[in-house]
Each structure stands twice: as C-alpha cells, then as structure tokens.
Amino acid sequence: MKYVLLTLISAMLLSVSWPTYGVPFFIFFALVPLLMMEHGISKFSDYKRKSWVVFGLSYLCFVIWNVVTTGWLYGSKNPDGSHSMMAVLFPVLVNSLLYSLVFQCYHWYKNAQGTYWGLGFLIAIWMSFEKFHLGWELTWPWLNLGNVFSDYPKLIQWYDTLGATGGSFWILLVNVLIFYTVRTWEAGRKRKDLIKNSAIVGALIILPMIISVIKYNSFDEKPIGQVSVLMLQPDLDPYAEKYSKDSLTIEQDLLALAEKNSTGKIDYYIAPETALPGKGSISETAFEKSLLLNNIKGFLSNHPGSVFATGISSHRFFYNPADLPKEAYQINSGVWVSSYNTAIQLVPNQKVQAYHKGKLVPGVEIFPYMNVLKPLLGDAMLNLGGTVASLGTDKERVAFSNPYNKGKLAPIICYESIYGEFVTDYVKKGANFLGIMTNDSWWGVTEGHKQLLSYAKLRAIETRREIARAANSGISAHINAKGEITADTFYGDQTALFAKVNLYDTMTFYTRAGDILSRFSLFALGFLLFYYLIEWFKKKTKKA
C-alpha cells in the first residue's frame, strides 16, 4: 500500500503542475515519490517479480498524469458526431507506456550499476526520450517537462539560451538531487549533509529564476521595424459548418470580417489554419486561376500595401509514377494526388507563396508507420476528423517576405508551434516575426486550446520573436518577445485582433545551437550504456 501511495502522490504532483490550471513549482519534486517507490521495491520489498511491480506502478502514475493533463482529447469527434474514445485512449495509453519504459530502463540500469550511476542514467534517458518524441511519426511532446513553466515567462527568460529542453534538464536534475538528499539523510542522518544538499537544491531552483528576472527587466532589444497586423478569428465550426457552407460564403464572411476591422493601415491580414476553402481543397497548379484566391487579391487591391496570409487545404496531382511522393495516393488510372495543410501569402500581381505544414498530427494528418500499423488498426486512426490519407510535408521551413516593408513572416501552422528547435528553422530562414495559424476548435471549450496558446510563449522567448496568432475560434493573441500576451480574444467569438508587431533580427543562442542539452544527453546515454557493457564484459571474463 505504501508504494501505491507514493505512486499516486507522484501522479498528483505531475498533474497539478501542468499549465494552464496548475502550479508548476510542484514539478521540482513530482518524480521524487516515484523514485522512492522504485528504490523501496528494489531494495527492501520481498516481491518475486520486482521489475513487473515497478513497471505496473509507474504505468499507473503516467496514465493518471496523461489523463488529467490531456484528457481534453476526448473533445475530438468522430465523423458521426460522437466523441472519439480512440482520440484520447491511443495517445494516453501509448504515451504512458513510453514513459513507463523509460522509467523501467532506469530501474534496470540502477540495479545493475548502483543508485548514483542510475540517477545519471535517468536524466540521460529521459532527455533522450523527449528528443526522440520530438522527431518520430508518433510524436507527442505535449508533456515534455520544460513546457510546464509556459504560463510563467518571467521565470524562464533563459530559455533563449537553452530552450524548453533546457527546462526539462533543470527539472530532472532538481528531482534527482532532492531524491539523493532524501536518501543520504535516510542512510546517515547527518544534519551537515542535509543542510549542504538542501542548499544546493535551493540554489539550483532559485538561481535560474533570478537570472531570468534580470534578463526580463534588462531586455532592451531594439526592433528593426514594426508592422500592423490584423488577426482574423472567423469562429467556423470545424466539424459541420466548414463542410456544409459554400466555400464562397465562407470566404465572403472572412473578408467581411477583415473589412469591418480595417481601421487605418494594415500591413498583414492573417487568417487561421485551413480557413479556406471549406469542403475540398485548392489545386496548387491552379493557384493563379483560383477564384477564391483571386477574390482575396481583389480585396487587397482596395487595401494598398497589405498582404494576406492564411491557411488553406490544398492538393497537387501527379501523373508519372516516378514523381510520386510517398504520401500520394491513386484516385484514377494513372492519376495520383497528394494533399497538404498549407500556409499561403497573397500579394496582388505576384505569385502565391506557399508552405506545407511540416509537423503533422499523428492519427489525424499522418498515419504513423502505416505499413506496420494499418494492418492492425485499419482506418481507426484516420477517422478522427482528419484526412483519408497522410498529408504531404515540406522538408524545409520558409519565411514569407513582404514586398512593402521589412516584415518576414514565419508561417507556423498549429501543431508546429510546440516544437522549439523546429521553429528556429523559420528564424534561420530570415523570419523576423512568427505568425501562428491555428484551429483549436477540435476539442471544444477544454484545456487543449489554452495549453497550445501557452506553449507559444516558449517559442517567443526561445527565438526572441513576437508572435501574431490567428485562431479559428480563439484564442487569437499577440505575444511579445518576452513571452507575454499583450492582447488576446475570447474563445468562441467571431472577431479580429489588431496588434503592432515589432520585428527583430538578432539570433538567440538557442536559435543557433538548438537542443544542445538533448544532444549532450544522447552522448551521455551512449557512454553510460557502453560503460555498462564494458563492466559486464569484465565480470564475464573474470568468471571465465
């Protein structure tokens, strides 16, 4: 019962730390009860299958954490309008399993090499897992530990140096040192060691925050310019209205919203992810002939000096099997098509600039590892309100240049905004402000859209770029380069948000170096595994 209680305490602490409802400071000791549970079972229990008990209890902890923090996924709907159990069960159960496997590896390594080596191994493998979780096809980094302080930007200004992954390292290190302090006290009851170790832990928690506050108060980056941005929030029901309304009606409503709120000079109109065309998609080979896109150009002709950036659904046909991208699927004899979640920028008398979303939502926009999972799951993962096949992507990020001013827009599409190092690639391409086009309406009035907005603050700090965020149903927002929301809208309003967005061109250390601590952790993990194998080989040799 003691070990179950420790497990539940860790689950509770992890859960109550999370944005946008929690208090993040609990995260500094959230893993300590779980580490105590593992240590107690390994050293003092009489269970016959200790590894299975550790695995089962850690899985219980991570399932509770995932359910509490991401249970809002239940708001997703099936094509028939019912809530999708698959949309919440698959990520919750699989993500919890992955975290449990990470903890299980720590358990095995600690028992083989001892507590101190094991604790170093825990930091290395957890950090390596978070890095891995940012890149594979089942990517779901929503619960990466460094995200937990997203609602407290004043305390994490140093993320411009080490990023949110640096935050994960910070949190893991503190948890490990607190556990070490508890263990040394239990083993020796030496007050001097307790005071020393507690002082180290306190300093490790407080010093980064002090540095952050100093950076916050001394921030004096000079912008190279400023643009006027109008973020459009059409509040279009993504399940019904979007696919029942005529595309021209949807566009007319969007342009009417833009016209109504066009007071003074507007440099950028930004509309949400897949704001057009409604049902279906727009052919990329006919962008210049598209009635919908030419209507927007006509709107811009009445607003000289303005550009219009929006999300659309698009497609491209292929007729030569040799030219097929891997995501293309056949629709007729000799005809294949690839579909995209696309951001475009429209300027009168210029070709359409386009970018295809590079980070796709598993199960909705991409069928992960289709050759393996499709025979097992059929179309279950594809029927979550997404496409009937995986979407195509762009391999590189782009920045949309504005012909009228210094503005260079990063066309970040929804899910992409939770990937720190990924977003820096837009800045490396010259982007001097971030434009997030998103549709947070899939989950209804839940924590989902609030958390996604909160994570955007991390990207502002990491890159020192201001953000103009246009959301379909809200929350649209202007975020400054210190990660503060300076203006926002209400969820569910049909409205527009005007902001003066500063343009910056300096490159932060994080933009240049990326997830450097994650790469160091991968190296450390390899070293620790190699060291274990050497030790194991030496023991085998001596016995022989």
ROMARMI-391382 format. One record per residue (C-alpha): residue in one letter; x, y, z. Coordinates in steps of 0.5 Angstrom, whole numbers, plus 2048, in hexadecimal, padded with zeros to 3 digits. Each point is the difference from the previous one (the first is absolute). Layout:
N
aXYZ
...
# end
This chain:
544
m800800800
k806805802
y8037FF7F8
v7F98017FD
l7FF807805
l8078027FD
t7FE7FF7F9
l7F9804801
i804805803
s8058017FA
a7FA8007FB
m7FC805804
l806805800
l8027FF7F9
s7F88017FE
v7FF806805
s8078037FD
w7FD8017F9
p7FE8067FC
t7FB803800
y7FD7FF806
g8067FD804
v805803805
p8077FE7FC
f804800807
f7FE7F9802
i8037FD7FA
f807801803
f7FF7FA805
a7FA7FD7FC
l8047FA7FE
v8037FF807
p7FB7FC803
l8007FB7F9
l808800801
m7FF7FE808
m7FB7FB7FE
e8057FC7FB
h805801805
g7FC7FC805
i7FD7FB7FC
s8077FE7FD
k804800807
f7FB7FF805
s7FA7FC7FE
d7FF7F97FF
y7FC8007FA
k8027FA7FB
r8008047FA
k802807802
s8018027F9
w7F97FF7FE
v7FD803806
v8058077FF
f7FD8007F8
g7F97FF803
l800805805
s8048057FB
y7FB7FF7FB
l7FA802805
c804806801
f8018027F9
v7F97FE7FE
i7FD805805
w8048057FE
n7FF8007F9
v7F87FF801
v800806805
t8048057FB
t7FE7FD7F9
g7F97FD801
w7FD8067FD
l8027FC7F9
y7F97FD802
g7FD8067FD
s8027FE7F9
k7FA7FD7FC
n7FF7FA7FB
p7FD8017F9
d7F97FE803
g801806805
s8017FB806
h806802805
s8067FC7FE
m8037FB805
m8067FE7FB
a802807800
v801800808
l8027F9801
f8057FF7FB
p805806802
v7FE7FF807
l8027F8801
v8068007FB
n803807803
s7FF7FD807
l8037F97FD
l8068047FD
y802804807
s7FF7F9804
l8057FD7FB
v805806801
f7FF7FF808
q8017F97FF
c8068007FD
y803805806
h7FD7FA804
w8057FB7FD
y8068047FF
k7FF803807
n8007F9803
a8067FE7FB
q804806802
g7FE803806
t7FC806802
y8058057FE
w8017FE7F9
g7F97FE800
l7FE807801
g8048037FB
f7FD7FB7FB
l7F9802802
i8028077FE
a8037FE7F9
i7FB7FB7FE
w7FA805802
m8038067FC
s8027FB7FA
f7F97FD800
e7FD808800
k8058017FA
f7FD7FA7FD
h7F9801801
l8018077FC
g8027FC7FA
w7FD7FA7FE
e7F97FF7FD
l7FC7FE806
t803807803
w7FC803806
p805804804
w7FA804804
l8027FD806
n808802800
l802802807
g8028077FD
n7F98027FE
v7FE801807
f802807801
s7FD8037FA
d7FB804804
y806803804
p8048037FA
k803805805
l8047FA804
i8027FD7F9
q8048057FC
w8067FC800
y7FC7FB7FB
d8038057FB
t8077FC801
l7FE7F9802
g7F88007FD
a7FB7FC804
t8047F97FF
g805804805
g7FA801804
s7FF7F8800
f8077FF802
w7FF805806
i7FA7FD803
l8037F97FF
l807802804
v7FC803805
n7FB7FA801
v8077FB800
l803805805
i7FA800805
f8007F8800
y807800801
t7FF805806
v7FB7FB803
r8047FA7FF
t806803803
w7FC802806
e7FD7F9801
a8067FD800
g805804804
r7FB805804
k8068057FF
r7FD807801
k8068047FD
d7FF7FC7F9
l7F8801801
i802808800
k8058007FB
n7FC7FB7FB
s7FA805801
a8048067FF
i8027FD7F9
v7F97FE7FE
g7FD807802
a8068047FC
l7FE7FB7FA
i7F9802800
i801808802
l8068027FC
p7FD7FF7F9
m7FA803802
i804806803
i8048007F9
s7F98007FD
v7FD806803
i8078047FF
k7FF7FE7F9
y7F9802800
n801807803
s8068027FB
f7FD7FE7FA
d8028057FB
e8007FD7F9
k7FF8057FB
p7FB7FF7FB
i8028017F8
g7F98027FF
q7F87FF801
v7FA7FD7FC
s7F9801802
v7FC7F9800
l7F97FE800
m7FF7F9802
l7F97FD7FE
q7FC7FC804
p7FA7FD7FC
d7FD7FB805
l7FF7FB7FB
d7FD7F9803
p8067FB7FD
y7FB7FA800
a7FA8037FD
e7FF8077FE
k8077FF7FC
y7FE7FB7FC
s7F98027FF
k8018077FE
d8018027F9
s8088027FF
l7FE8077FD
t7FB801806
i8067FE805
e8058057FC
q7FB806800
d7FF7FF807
l807800802
l8018067FB
a7FA804803
l8047FF807
a8068037FD
e7FD8067FD
k7FC801806
n806800805
s8058047FB
t801807803
g8068037FE
k8067FD7FC
i8007F8801
d8077FD7FE
y7FE7F9801
y7F97FC800
i8017FA803
a7FA7FA800
p8007F9803
e8027FA7FE
t7FC7FD7FB
a7FC806800
l7FE7FE7F8
p7FD7FD7FC
g7FB7FD805
k7FF7F97FD
g8057FD7FB
s8078047FE
i8038047FB
s8047FE7FB
e808802800
t8018007F9
a7FA8057FF
f801805806
e8018067FB
k7F97FE7FD
s7FC7FE806
l7FA804801
l801800808
l807803800
n7FF8057FB
n7FA803804
i805801805
k8058037FC
g7FA8057FD
f7FE801808
l808802800
s7FF8057FA
n7FC804805
h805800805
p8068027FD
g8077FE804
s7FC7FA803
v8027F97FF
f7FB7FA802
a8037F9804
t7FB7FB801
g8007F8801
i7FC7FC7FA
s7FF7F97FF
s8047FE7F9
h8027FB7FB
r8047FE7FB
f7FF7FB7FA
f8057FB7FD
y8007FC7FA
n8077FD800
p8027FA805
a807802800
d7FE807803
l7FB7FE806
p802802807
k7FF7FA805
e7F9803802
a7FD8017FA
y7FA7FB7FE
q7FD7FE7FA
i7F98027FE
n7FF7FE7F9
s8047FC7FB
g8078047FF
v7FE805805
w802802807
v7FF805805
s804803806
s7FC804805
y803806804
n7FF804806
t8028077FD
a802807802
i8008057FA
q802807800
l7FC8047FB
v8028077FC
p7FD8037FA
n8037FF7FA
q8057FB803
k8007F8800
v7FE7FD806
q8057FE805
a7FE7F9804
y8037FC805
h7FE7F9802
k7FF7FE807
g8067FC803
k7FE7FD806
l7F97FC800
v7FC7FE805
p8007F8801
g7FA7FD7FE
v7FC8067FD
e8058037FB
i8057FA7FF
f7FF7F8801
p8067FF804
y8047FA7FE
m7FB7FE7FB
n8037F97FD
v8007FE808
l7FA803803
k7FB8007FA
p7FF7F8800
l7FF800808
l7FC807800
g7FC8007FA
d7FD8077FF
a7FF802807
m806805801
l7FE8037F9
n7F9801802
l801805806
g7FD8067FC
g8068007FB
t8027FE7F9
v7FF7FA7FD
a8087FF7FF
s806803803
l8028077FD
g8068037FD
t805804803
d8068057FE
k8077FE802
e802807802
r7FD806803
v7FF8067FC
a7FF808802
f7FB8047FC
s8038067FE
n7FB807800
p8028047FA
y7FD806803
n804800807
k8067FC804
g7FB7FB802
k8027F97FF
l7FA7FB803
a8017F9802
p7FA7FC7FE
i8007FC806
i7FA7FB800
c7FC7FE806
y8047FA803
e8068027FD
s800805806
i8027FB805
y8077FF7FD
g805804802
e8067FE7FC
f7FC7FF7FA
v7FD808801
t807802800
d8017FE7F9
y7FB8057FE
v804805803
k8067FE7FD
k7FD8017F9
g7FF807802
a7F9801803
n800806805
f7F97FE803
l7FC7FA801
g7F97FF7FD
i7FD7FA803
m7FA7FE7FC
t7FC7FB804
n7F97FD801
d7FF7FE807
s7F97FE800
w8007F97FF
w8007FF808
g7FA805802
v801804806
t8057FC803
e808801803
g8027FE7F9
h8008077FC
k802803807
q8067FC800
l8028007F9
l800808801
s804800806
y8067FC7FC
a8008057FB
k803805805
l8067FB801
r8018017F8
a800807801
i806800806
e8047FB7FC
t8008047FA
r7FF807802
r7FB8017FB
e7F9803801
i7FA7FC7FE
a7FA8017FD
r7FB7FA801
a7FA8007FC
a7FB7FA802
n7F97FE7FD
s7FC800807
g805803804
i805802804
s8038047FB
a806804803
h8058057FF
i8067FD804
n807805801
a8077FE800
k8007FE808
g7FA7FB7FF
e7FB805803
i7F98007FD
t7FF8077FF
a7F98007FC
d7FB7FA7FF
t7F97FE7FE
f7FB7FB804
y7FF7F97FD
g7F98007FC
d8008077FE
q8008027F9
t804806800
a8078027FE
l806803804
f8048067FE
a808800802
k8068047FF
v8057FA7FF
n808802801
l8057FD7FB
y8067FD803
d8067FD7FC
t8057FE805
m8017F9801
t8007FD807
f8057FA803
y7FA7FB800
t7FE8027F8
r8087FF7FE
a8017FA805
g7F97FD800
d7FF7FA805
i8077FF803
l7FF7FD806
s7FC7FB7FD
r8067FE7FB
f804800806
s7FB7FB804
l8007FC7FA
f8087FF800
a8007FF808
l7FB7FB7FF
g8047FC7FB
f806801804
l7FC7FD806
l7FE7FA7FC
f8077FF7FE
y803800807
y7FB7FB802
l8027FC7FA
i807800802
e7FF7FF807
w7FB7FA7FE
f8067FD7FC
k805801805
k7FC7FC805
k7FE7FA7FB
t8088007FE
k8027FF808
k7FB7FB801
a8027FC7FA
# end
